[in-house]
Amino acid sequence: MNNILESFNKIKSNINLLQPAKPVNIVAISKTFALDHIKPLIDYGHTHFGENKVQEAISKWRDIKNDRKDLKLHMVGKLQSNKAKNAAEIFDYIHSLDSQKLADIFNACERKNSKKLKYFIQINIGNEAQKSGIPISEAESFYNYCTKENKLNILGLMIIPPNDDNTKKYFKSLDYLNNTLGLKELSMGMSNDYTDAIRNNATYIRIGSAIFGSRN
């Protein structure tokens, strides 16, 4: 399991070499990996982990989160509205807020549970039909709906860029849009492109295979 810690520290070293203007939070994407596989990183003191399925997150993390109040769980996958209530109970951060319906549900959950979550609005930066997210043209109105109508704590924007050679361009566009809305945090960058994301002011990077190895 030492290779997990070696990989993690290598990423931290790479981040330090870039000398980012703001602190960069590594969200270790632990989806599909058993808790035994992840535990060395928890024991090492890392606190931010990401999952993409609500049921998996509940079964894997509920007990250990009760014991370890410092652990923060990030929802990084597409979220169906019928799973939002359960998501609000187990997760601390939602990276995939992408509809008024979800915003309404989370507002109701926050009041019921007396628990404030932190959110990123997912932007469909490449206008891809198969991907979730708010179109760029609707970003401002949706942000206003989330913050004014629902009083949600929106930290910033999030993207999963198209799988082409323009990743840097998409990161730059999202950084510009984030600044336009006056937002401070940016969720972008994964195992293969996180250095480019950080160069464009990403503050939350979502790293899975580069820490935990390839998934089955």
VOSEMI-770036 format. One record per residue: residue in three letters; x, y, z of N, C-alpha, C, CB in turn. Coordinates in steps of 0.2 Angstrom, whole numbers, plus 5000, padded with zeros to 4 digits. Atoms other than C-alpha are relative to their C-alpha. Glycine has a CB too. Example, Ala and Ser with C-alpha at 12.3 -4.5 7.8 and 13.67 -1.06 7.14 Angstrom:
BEGIN
Ala, 5004, 4994, 5000, 5062, 4978, 5039, 5004, 5006, 5000, 4995, 5000, 5006
Ser, 4996, 4994, 4999, 5068, 4995, 5036, 4996, 5005, 5003, 5002, 5002, 4993
//
This chain:
BEGIN
Met, 5004, 4994, 5000, 5000, 5000, 5000, 5004, 5006, 5000, 4995, 5000, 5006
Asn, 4996, 4995, 5000, 5015, 5011, 5001, 5000, 5004, 4993, 5007, 4998, 5002
Asn, 5000, 4997, 5007, 5014, 5014, 4982, 4994, 5006, 5000, 4999, 4995, 4995
Ile, 5006, 4995, 5000, 4997, 5024, 4986, 5003, 5006, 5003, 4994, 4997, 5004
Leu, 4997, 4994, 4996, 5006, 5036, 4998, 5006, 5003, 4995, 5003, 4998, 5006
Glu, 4995, 4998, 5005, 5021, 5037, 4985, 4996, 5004, 4995, 5004, 4995, 4998
Ser, 5003, 4996, 5006, 5009, 5042, 4971, 4997, 5006, 5003, 4994, 4995, 4997
Phe, 5004, 4994, 4998, 4999, 5054, 4982, 5005, 5006, 5001, 4997, 4998, 5007
Asn, 4995, 4995, 4998, 5015, 5063, 4988, 5004, 5002, 4993, 5006, 4997, 5004
Lys, 4998, 4997, 5006, 5021, 5064, 4970, 4996, 5005, 4997, 5001, 4994, 4995
Ile, 5004, 4995, 5002, 5006, 5073, 4965, 5000, 5006, 5004, 4992, 4997, 5001
Lys, 4999, 4994, 4996, 5008, 5085, 4980, 5006, 5003, 4998, 5000, 4998, 5007
Ser, 4994, 4997, 5002, 5026, 5088, 4974, 4999, 5003, 4993, 5006, 4994, 4999
Asn, 5001, 4997, 5007, 5020, 5091, 4956, 4996, 5007, 5001, 4996, 4995, 4996
Ile, 5004, 4994, 4999, 5007, 5104, 4963, 5005, 5005, 5003, 4995, 4998, 5005
Asn, 4995, 4995, 4997, 5021, 5113, 4973, 5005, 5003, 4995, 5004, 4996, 5006
Leu, 4996, 4998, 5005, 5032, 5114, 4958, 4997, 5005, 4996, 5002, 4994, 4995
Leu, 5004, 4995, 5004, 5018, 5124, 4949, 4999, 5006, 5004, 4993, 4997, 4998
Gln, 5001, 4994, 4995, 5017, 5136, 4964, 4994, 5004, 4998, 5006, 5005, 4998
Pro, 5006, 4997, 5002, 4999, 5139, 4962, 4998, 5006, 5005, 4994, 4995, 5001
Ala, 5001, 4994, 4997, 4992, 5156, 4967, 4995, 4998, 5007, 4996, 5005, 4996
Lys, 5005, 5002, 4995, 4978, 5147, 4978, 5002, 4993, 5003, 4993, 5001, 4998
Pro, 4999, 5007, 4998, 4979, 5131, 4989, 4996, 4996, 4995, 4998, 5000, 5007
Val, 5004, 5005, 5004, 4974, 5116, 4979, 4998, 4994, 5004, 5005, 4998, 4994
Asn, 5003, 5005, 4996, 4963, 5103, 4987, 5000, 4993, 4995, 4993, 5001, 5002
Ile, 5000, 5006, 5003, 4966, 5085, 4981, 4994, 4996, 5002, 5007, 4996, 5001
Val, 5005, 5005, 4999, 4950, 5075, 4980, 5001, 4993, 4997, 4993, 5003, 4997
Ala, 4998, 5007, 5002, 4955, 5057, 4980, 4994, 4996, 4998, 5004, 4996, 5006
Ile, 5006, 5003, 5002, 4942, 5048, 4969, 5001, 4993, 5001, 4999, 5001, 4992
Ser, 5000, 5007, 4997, 4939, 5032, 4978, 4995, 4995, 4997, 5000, 5000, 5008
Lys, 5006, 5005, 5003, 4924, 5025, 4968, 5003, 4994, 4998, 4997, 5004, 4994
Thr, 4999, 5007, 5002, 4924, 5007, 4965, 5006, 4996, 5004, 5002, 4999, 4993
Phe, 4995, 5003, 4996, 4939, 5004, 4977, 4997, 4999, 5007, 5006, 5005, 5001
Ala, 5002, 5002, 4994, 4936, 4995, 4993, 5003, 5004, 5006, 5001, 4993, 5002
Leu, 4997, 4996, 4994, 4939, 5004, 5010, 5007, 4998, 5002, 4995, 5000, 5006
Asp, 4993, 5002, 4998, 4954, 4993, 5014, 5005, 5003, 4995, 5000, 4992, 4999
His, 4995, 4998, 5005, 4962, 4999, 4998, 5001, 5008, 5001, 4997, 4999, 4993
Ile, 4999, 4992, 4999, 4959, 5018, 5003, 5003, 5001, 5006, 4992, 5003, 4999
Lys, 4999, 4999, 4993, 4962, 5016, 5021, 5007, 5003, 5001, 5000, 4994, 5004
Pro, 4994, 4998, 4999, 4981, 5019, 5020, 5000, 5008, 4999, 5005, 4997, 4995
Leu, 5001, 4993, 5001, 4977, 5037, 5013, 4996, 5003, 5006, 4997, 5001, 4993
Ile, 5003, 4997, 4994, 4965, 5040, 5027, 5004, 5000, 5006, 4993, 4996, 5001
Asp, 4995, 5001, 4994, 4977, 5034, 5040, 5006, 5005, 5000, 5003, 4993, 5001
Tyr, 4995, 4995, 5002, 4990, 5046, 5032, 4998, 5007, 5002, 5002, 4999, 4993
Gly, 5002, 4994, 4998, 4979, 5060, 5036, 4996, 5004, 4995, 5005, 5005, 5003
His, 5003, 4997, 5005, 4971, 5064, 5020, 4992, 5000, 5001, 5001, 4997, 4993
Thr, 5007, 4999, 4998, 4953, 5070, 5022, 4994, 5000, 4994, 4999, 5006, 5004
His, 5004, 4999, 5005, 4945, 5073, 5005, 4999, 4994, 4995, 5001, 5007, 4996
Phe, 5000, 5006, 5004, 4938, 5058, 4995, 4993, 5001, 4996, 4999, 4994, 5004
Gly, 5005, 4999, 5005, 4926, 5057, 4980, 4997, 4994, 4998, 5002, 5004, 4994
Glu, 5004, 5006, 5002, 4912, 5045, 4975, 4995, 5002, 4995, 4997, 4996, 5006
Asn, 5005, 4998, 5006, 4900, 5045, 4960, 4994, 4996, 5001, 5003, 4998, 4994
Lys, 5007, 5004, 4999, 4886, 5033, 4967, 4998, 5001, 5007, 5001, 4993, 4998
Val, 5002, 4999, 4993, 4876, 5037, 4982, 5000, 4994, 5004, 4993, 5003, 5000
Gln, 5000, 5006, 4996, 4873, 5019, 4987, 5006, 4998, 5002, 4996, 4995, 4997
Glu, 4993, 5002, 4999, 4891, 5015, 4986, 5003, 5004, 5006, 5004, 5000, 4994
Ala, 4997, 4995, 4995, 4896, 5030, 4996, 4997, 4999, 5007, 4998, 5007, 4998
Ile, 5003, 5001, 4994, 4883, 5026, 5010, 5003, 4994, 5003, 4992, 4999, 4999
Ser, 4998, 5006, 4997, 4888, 5008, 5012, 5008, 5000, 5002, 4999, 4994, 4995
Lys, 4993, 5000, 4999, 4907, 5012, 5011, 5002, 5005, 5006, 5004, 5002, 4994
Trp, 4998, 4995, 4996, 4908, 5028, 5021, 4996, 5002, 5006, 5001, 5006, 4996
Arg, 5004, 4997, 4994, 4894, 5030, 5034, 5003, 4998, 5006, 4993, 4996, 4999
Asp, 4997, 5001, 4994, 4903, 5021, 5048, 5006, 5003, 5002, 5001, 4992, 5001
Ile, 4993, 4997, 4999, 4920, 5028, 5046, 4999, 5008, 5001, 5005, 4998, 4994
Lys, 5001, 4992, 4999, 4913, 5046, 5044, 4997, 5001, 5007, 4995, 5002, 4994
Asn, 5002, 4999, 4994, 4904, 5044, 5060, 5005, 5000, 5005, 4995, 4994, 5002
Asp, 4995, 5001, 4996, 4920, 5039, 5068, 5005, 5006, 4999, 5004, 4994, 4999
Arg, 4995, 4995, 5002, 4931, 5052, 5059, 4996, 5006, 4997, 5005, 4997, 4994
Lys, 5004, 4994, 5002, 4922, 5069, 5058, 5004, 5004, 4996, 4998, 5004, 5007
Asp, 4996, 4995, 5005, 4936, 5077, 5048, 5000, 4998, 4993, 5007, 5000, 5003
Leu, 5000, 5003, 5007, 4933, 5066, 5033, 4994, 5004, 4996, 4998, 4993, 5000
Lys, 5005, 4996, 5004, 4924, 5076, 5019, 4999, 4996, 4993, 5003, 5007, 4998
Leu, 5002, 5005, 5006, 4915, 5066, 5005, 4997, 5005, 4994, 4995, 4995, 5002
His, 5002, 4996, 5005, 4913, 5074, 4988, 4996, 4995, 4995, 5006, 5003, 4996
Met, 5004, 5004, 5006, 4899, 5068, 4975, 5003, 5003, 4994, 4992, 5002, 5001
Val, 4997, 4998, 5006, 4908, 5069, 4958, 4996, 4998, 4994, 5007, 4998, 5000
Gly, 5004, 5002, 5006, 4895, 5060, 4947, 4994, 5003, 4999, 4999, 4992, 5001
Lys, 5007, 4998, 5001, 4879, 5063, 4939, 4995, 4998, 5005, 4998, 4997, 4993
Leu, 5004, 5002, 4995, 4866, 5064, 4952, 4992, 5001, 4998, 5001, 5005, 5006
Gln, 5007, 5000, 5002, 4848, 5059, 4949, 4996, 5003, 5006, 4997, 4992, 4999
Ser, 5003, 4996, 4994, 4835, 5069, 4959, 4997, 4995, 5005, 4994, 5004, 4996
Asn, 5002, 5005, 4995, 4828, 5053, 4967, 5005, 4998, 5005, 4996, 4994, 4997
Lys, 4994, 5002, 4996, 4845, 5050, 4975, 5002, 5006, 5004, 5005, 4997, 4996
Ala, 4998, 4994, 4997, 4847, 5068, 4981, 5000, 5001, 5007, 4997, 5006, 4997
Lys, 5001, 5000, 4993, 4840, 5066, 4998, 5005, 4996, 5004, 4993, 4998, 5002
Asn, 4994, 5004, 4997, 4852, 5052, 5002, 5007, 5003, 4999, 4999, 4993, 4997
Ala, 4994, 4997, 5002, 4866, 5061, 4994, 5001, 5006, 5006, 5000, 5003, 4993
Ala, 4999, 4995, 4995, 4863, 5076, 5006, 5002, 4998, 5007, 4993, 5004, 5000
Glu, 4998, 5003, 4993, 4865, 5065, 5021, 5007, 4998, 5001, 4995, 4994, 5002
Ile, 4993, 5003, 4999, 4882, 5057, 5017, 5005, 5004, 4997, 5000, 4993, 4996
Phe, 4994, 4996, 5003, 4891, 5070, 5006, 5000, 5007, 5003, 4998, 5001, 4992
Asp, 4999, 4994, 4998, 4898, 5086, 5011, 5001, 5005, 4994, 5007, 5000, 5004
Tyr, 4999, 4996, 5006, 4902, 5093, 4994, 4996, 4997, 4994, 5008, 5001, 4998
Ile, 5003, 5003, 5006, 4892, 5091, 4978, 5003, 5004, 4994, 4992, 5001, 5000
His, 4996, 4997, 5005, 4902, 5094, 4962, 4995, 5000, 4993, 5006, 4996, 4998
Ser, 5003, 5001, 5007, 4888, 5090, 4949, 4993, 5003, 5001, 4999, 4993, 4999
Leu, 5006, 4997, 5000, 4874, 5102, 4953, 4998, 5003, 4993, 5000, 5006, 5005
Asp, 5001, 4998, 5007, 4865, 5105, 4936, 4993, 5000, 4998, 5003, 4994, 4996
Ser, 5007, 4998, 5001, 4846, 5108, 4938, 4997, 5003, 5005, 4997, 4993, 4998
Gln, 5004, 4996, 4995, 4834, 5119, 4946, 4996, 4995, 5005, 4994, 5004, 4997
Lys, 5003, 5005, 4995, 4825, 5103, 4953, 5005, 4997, 5005, 4998, 4994, 4995
Leu, 4995, 5002, 4995, 4841, 5097, 4961, 5001, 5006, 5006, 5007, 4998, 4997
Ala, 4999, 4994, 4995, 4844, 5115, 4969, 4994, 5000, 5005, 5000, 5006, 4996
Asp, 5006, 5000, 4995, 4826, 5114, 4976, 5000, 4995, 5005, 4993, 5000, 4996
Ile, 5000, 5006, 4995, 4828, 5097, 4984, 5006, 5001, 5005, 5002, 4993, 4996
Phe, 4994, 4999, 4996, 4845, 5102, 4991, 4998, 5005, 5005, 5006, 5001, 4997
Asn, 5003, 4994, 4995, 4837, 5118, 4999, 4996, 4997, 5005, 4997, 5005, 4996
Ala, 5004, 5003, 4995, 4824, 5107, 5007, 5003, 4996, 5005, 4994, 4996, 4996
Cys, 4996, 5005, 4996, 4836, 5094, 5013, 5004, 5004, 5005, 5005, 4996, 4996
Glu, 4996, 4997, 4995, 4847, 5107, 5021, 4996, 5003, 5006, 5004, 5006, 4996
Arg, 5004, 4997, 4994, 4833, 5115, 5031, 4998, 4994, 5004, 4994, 5003, 4997
Lys, 5002, 5006, 4996, 4827, 5097, 5036, 5006, 4997, 5004, 4997, 4995, 4996
Asn, 4995, 5003, 4997, 4844, 5091, 5041, 5004, 5004, 5004, 5005, 4996, 4995
Ser, 4996, 4995, 4997, 4851, 5107, 5048, 5008, 4999, 4998, 4999, 5000, 5007
Lys, 4993, 5002, 5003, 4867, 5103, 5037, 5001, 5004, 4994, 5001, 4993, 4999
Lys, 4999, 4997, 5006, 4874, 5115, 5025, 5006, 4997, 4996, 5003, 5007, 5001
Leu, 4995, 5003, 5004, 4883, 5108, 5010, 5004, 5005, 4996, 4996, 4995, 4995
Lys, 4997, 4996, 5004, 4895, 5115, 4998, 5000, 4998, 4993, 5008, 5001, 5002
Tyr, 5002, 5002, 5007, 4892, 5115, 4979, 5004, 5003, 4995, 4993, 5002, 4999
Phe, 4997, 4997, 5006, 4900, 5117, 4962, 4994, 4999, 4995, 5006, 4996, 4998
Ile, 5004, 5001, 5006, 4889, 5120, 4947, 5003, 4997, 4994, 4997, 5007, 4998
Gln, 4997, 5004, 5006, 4893, 5108, 4933, 4998, 5004, 4993, 4998, 4993, 5000
Ile, 5001, 4997, 5007, 4895, 5117, 4916, 5001, 4995, 4995, 5004, 5007, 5000
Asn, 4999, 5004, 5006, 4893, 5108, 4900, 5004, 5004, 4995, 4993, 4997, 4997
Ile, 4996, 4995, 5004, 4908, 5117, 4892, 5000, 4999, 4993, 5007, 5000, 5003
Gly, 4999, 5001, 5007, 4908, 5108, 4876, 4993, 4999, 4996, 5004, 4994, 4999
Asn, 5007, 5001, 5003, 4889, 5107, 4873, 4999, 4993, 4998, 4998, 5005, 4995
Glu, 5000, 5007, 5003, 4890, 5088, 4872, 4993, 4997, 5003, 5006, 4996, 5003
Ala, 5007, 5003, 4999, 4873, 5080, 4871, 5000, 4994, 5005, 4997, 4997, 4994
Gln, 4999, 5006, 4996, 4879, 5065, 4881, 5002, 5002, 5007, 5004, 4995, 4998
Lys, 4998, 4998, 4993, 4885, 5075, 4896, 4996, 5005, 5004, 5007, 5004, 4999
Ser, 5004, 4996, 4995, 4877, 5083, 4911, 5003, 5007, 5000, 4999, 4997, 5007
Gly, 4997, 4993, 4999, 4879, 5102, 4915, 4996, 5005, 4997, 5007, 5000, 4997
Ile, 5004, 4994, 5002, 4872, 5119, 4913, 5004, 5003, 4994, 4999, 5005, 5005
Pro, 4997, 4996, 5005, 4875, 5128, 4896, 5004, 5006, 5002, 4995, 5001, 4994
Ile, 4997, 4994, 4998, 4887, 5142, 4897, 4996, 5006, 5000, 5006, 5002, 4996
Ser, 5004, 4994, 5000, 4874, 5154, 4892, 4995, 5001, 5006, 4996, 5000, 4993
Glu, 5005, 5000, 4994, 4863, 5149, 4907, 5003, 5000, 5007, 4995, 4994, 4999
Ala, 4996, 5001, 4994, 4877, 5149, 4920, 4998, 5005, 5005, 5007, 5000, 4998
Glu, 5001, 4995, 4995, 4873, 5166, 4927, 4993, 5000, 5003, 5001, 5007, 4997
Ser, 5007, 5000, 4997, 4854, 5164, 4929, 5000, 4994, 5004, 4995, 4999, 4994
Phe, 5001, 5005, 4996, 4856, 5147, 4936, 5004, 5001, 5007, 5003, 4993, 4997
Tyr, 4997, 4998, 4994, 4869, 5153, 4949, 4996, 5005, 5004, 5007, 5004, 4998
Asn, 5005, 4995, 4996, 4857, 5167, 4954, 4994, 4996, 5003, 4998, 5005, 4995
Tyr, 5006, 5004, 4997, 4843, 5154, 4956, 5003, 4996, 5006, 4998, 4995, 4994
Cys, 4997, 5004, 4995, 4854, 5143, 4967, 5001, 5004, 5006, 5007, 4997, 4998
Thr, 4998, 4996, 4994, 4860, 5157, 4978, 4995, 5005, 5003, 5006, 5005, 4998
Lys, 5006, 4995, 4997, 4845, 5169, 4979, 4994, 4997, 5002, 4999, 5005, 4994
Glu, 5006, 5004, 4998, 4831, 5157, 4978, 5001, 4995, 5005, 4997, 4997, 4993
Asn, 4999, 5006, 4996, 4838, 5143, 4987, 5006, 5001, 5005, 5002, 4994, 4996
Lys, 4995, 4998, 4995, 4852, 5151, 4997, 5006, 4994, 5001, 4997, 5001, 5007
Leu, 4995, 5005, 5000, 4864, 5137, 4992, 5007, 5003, 5000, 5000, 4995, 4994
Asn, 4993, 4998, 5000, 4883, 5139, 4996, 5004, 4998, 4994, 5004, 4998, 5007
Ile, 4997, 5002, 5007, 4890, 5139, 4978, 5007, 5002, 5001, 4997, 5003, 4994
Leu, 4993, 4998, 5000, 4909, 5138, 4979, 5003, 5002, 4993, 5004, 4994, 5003
Gly, 4998, 4999, 5007, 4912, 5138, 4960, 4997, 4996, 4995, 5008, 4999, 5001
Leu, 5003, 5004, 5006, 4910, 5129, 4944, 5005, 4994, 4999, 5001, 5004, 4993
Met, 4997, 5006, 5001, 4915, 5112, 4938, 4999, 4998, 4993, 4997, 4994, 5005
Ile, 5001, 5002, 5007, 4918, 5104, 4921, 5004, 4993, 5000, 5003, 5004, 4995
Ile, 4997, 5006, 5002, 4922, 5087, 4914, 5001, 5001, 4992, 4996, 4993, 5001
Pro, 4999, 4998, 5007, 4930, 5093, 4897, 4999, 4995, 4995, 5007, 5004, 4999
Pro, 5000, 5005, 5006, 4927, 5085, 4880, 5007, 4996, 5000, 4998, 5003, 4994
Asn, 4994, 5004, 5001, 4939, 5071, 4876, 5004, 5002, 4993, 4999, 4993, 5001
Asp, 4997, 4998, 5006, 4949, 5081, 4863, 5007, 5004, 5002, 4995, 5004, 4996
Asp, 4993, 4997, 4999, 4965, 5091, 4861, 4999, 5008, 5003, 5004, 5000, 4994
Asn, 5001, 4993, 4998, 4957, 5108, 4868, 4999, 5001, 5007, 4994, 5002, 4996
Thr, 5001, 5000, 4993, 4958, 5104, 4886, 5002, 5007, 5004, 5003, 4994, 5004
Lys, 4998, 4994, 4997, 4968, 5119, 4891, 4995, 5006, 4998, 5007, 5002, 4997
Lys, 5004, 4995, 5002, 4956, 5130, 4881, 4993, 5000, 5004, 4998, 4999, 4992
Tyr, 5006, 5001, 4996, 4941, 5123, 4891, 5001, 5002, 5007, 4997, 4993, 5000
Phe, 4998, 4998, 4994, 4950, 5126, 4907, 5000, 5007, 5001, 5007, 4997, 5003
Lys, 4999, 4992, 5000, 4954, 5144, 4903, 4993, 5003, 4999, 5004, 5002, 4993
Ser, 5006, 4997, 5000, 4936, 5147, 4898, 4996, 4999, 5006, 4996, 4996, 4994
Leu, 5004, 5001, 4994, 4929, 5140, 4914, 5003, 5005, 5005, 5001, 4993, 5003
Asp, 4997, 4995, 4995, 4941, 5151, 4924, 4998, 5007, 4999, 5008, 5000, 4999
Tyr, 5003, 4993, 5001, 4935, 5166, 4915, 4993, 5001, 5002, 5001, 5001, 4992
Leu, 5007, 5000, 4998, 4917, 5161, 4918, 4999, 5001, 5008, 4996, 4994, 4997
Asn, 5000, 5000, 4993, 4921, 5158, 4936, 5001, 5007, 5003, 5005, 4995, 5003
Asn, 4998, 4993, 4998, 4929, 5175, 4938, 4994, 5005, 4999, 5006, 5002, 4997
Thr, 5006, 4996, 5002, 4914, 5183, 4929, 4995, 5000, 5005, 4997, 4998, 4993
Leu, 5006, 5001, 4995, 4902, 5176, 4942, 5003, 5002, 5007, 4998, 4993, 5000
Gly, 4997, 4998, 4994, 4914, 5182, 4956, 5001, 4994, 5005, 4996, 5005, 5004
Leu, 4999, 5006, 4996, 4917, 5164, 4962, 5007, 4998, 5001, 4997, 4994, 4997
Lys, 4993, 5001, 4998, 4933, 5158, 4971, 5003, 4994, 4999, 5000, 5002, 5008
Glu, 4997, 5006, 5000, 4935, 5140, 4969, 4998, 4997, 4993, 4997, 4995, 5005
Leu, 5001, 5003, 5007, 4936, 5129, 4953, 5001, 4992, 5001, 5005, 5003, 4995
Ser, 5000, 5007, 5000, 4933, 5110, 4952, 5002, 4998, 4992, 4994, 4996, 5003
Met, 4998, 5002, 5007, 4943, 5104, 4936, 5007, 4997, 5001, 4999, 5006, 4995
Gly, 4994, 5004, 5000, 4957, 5092, 4932, 5000, 4994, 5003, 5005, 5005, 5003
Met, 5000, 5007, 4997, 4959, 5074, 4934, 5007, 4997, 4999, 4995, 4995, 4996
Ser, 4993, 5003, 4999, 4974, 5061, 4934, 5004, 5002, 4994, 4999, 4993, 5000
Asn, 4996, 4999, 5006, 4979, 5065, 4916, 5001, 5007, 4998, 4997, 4996, 4994
Asp, 4999, 4993, 5002, 4977, 5084, 4915, 5000, 5005, 5006, 4994, 5002, 4995
Tyr, 5001, 4996, 4994, 4977, 5091, 4933, 5005, 5006, 5000, 5001, 4996, 5006
Thr, 4995, 4995, 5000, 4993, 5101, 4930, 4998, 5006, 4995, 5007, 4998, 4997
Asp, 5003, 4994, 5005, 4985, 5111, 4915, 4994, 5003, 5004, 4997, 4997, 4994
Ala, 5005, 4997, 4996, 4970, 5113, 4927, 5002, 5005, 5005, 4995, 4995, 5003
Ile, 4998, 4995, 4995, 4980, 5121, 4940, 5003, 5006, 4997, 5006, 4996, 5005
Arg, 4997, 4994, 5004, 4989, 5132, 4928, 4994, 5005, 4998, 5004, 4998, 4994
Asn, 5006, 4995, 5001, 4971, 5139, 4925, 4996, 5001, 5006, 4996, 4997, 4994
Asn, 5003, 4998, 4994, 4967, 5141, 4943, 4996, 4995, 5003, 4997, 5007, 4999
Ala, 5004, 5005, 4996, 4959, 5125, 4948, 5002, 5000, 5007, 5001, 4993, 4997
Thr, 4998, 5000, 4993, 4958, 5124, 4967, 4997, 4993, 5003, 4996, 5005, 5004
Tyr, 5002, 5007, 4998, 4949, 5106, 4968, 5002, 4996, 4994, 4993, 5000, 5002
Ile, 4998, 5004, 5006, 4957, 5093, 4957, 4998, 4993, 5002, 5008, 5000, 4998
Arg, 5003, 5007, 4999, 4949, 5075, 4956, 5004, 4995, 4997, 4992, 5000, 4997
Ile, 4995, 5005, 5002, 4962, 5062, 4956, 4998, 4993, 5002, 5007, 5002, 5002
Gly, 5002, 5007, 4998, 4958, 5043, 4955, 5006, 4996, 4999, 4994, 4998, 4997
Ser, 4995, 5005, 5002, 4969, 5032, 4945, 5008, 5001, 5002, 5000, 4998, 4993
Ala, 4993, 4998, 4999, 4985, 5042, 4948, 5002, 4999, 5007, 5001, 5007, 4998
Ile, 4999, 5002, 4993, 4983, 5038, 4967, 4999, 4993, 5001, 4996, 5005, 5004
Phe, 5002, 5006, 4998, 4975, 5022, 4968, 5001, 4994, 4995, 4992, 5000, 5002
Gly, 4998, 5005, 5005, 4980, 5013, 4952, 4994, 4999, 4996, 5002, 4993, 5003
Ser, 5005, 5001, 5005, 4969, 5007, 4938, 4994, 4996, 5003, 5002, 4997, 4993
Arg, 5006, 5004, 4997, 4951, 5001, 4941, 4999, 4994, 4996, 4994, 5005, 5000
Asn, 5002, 5006, 5004, 4945, 4984, 4936, 4995, 5001, 4995, 4998, 4994, 5005
//
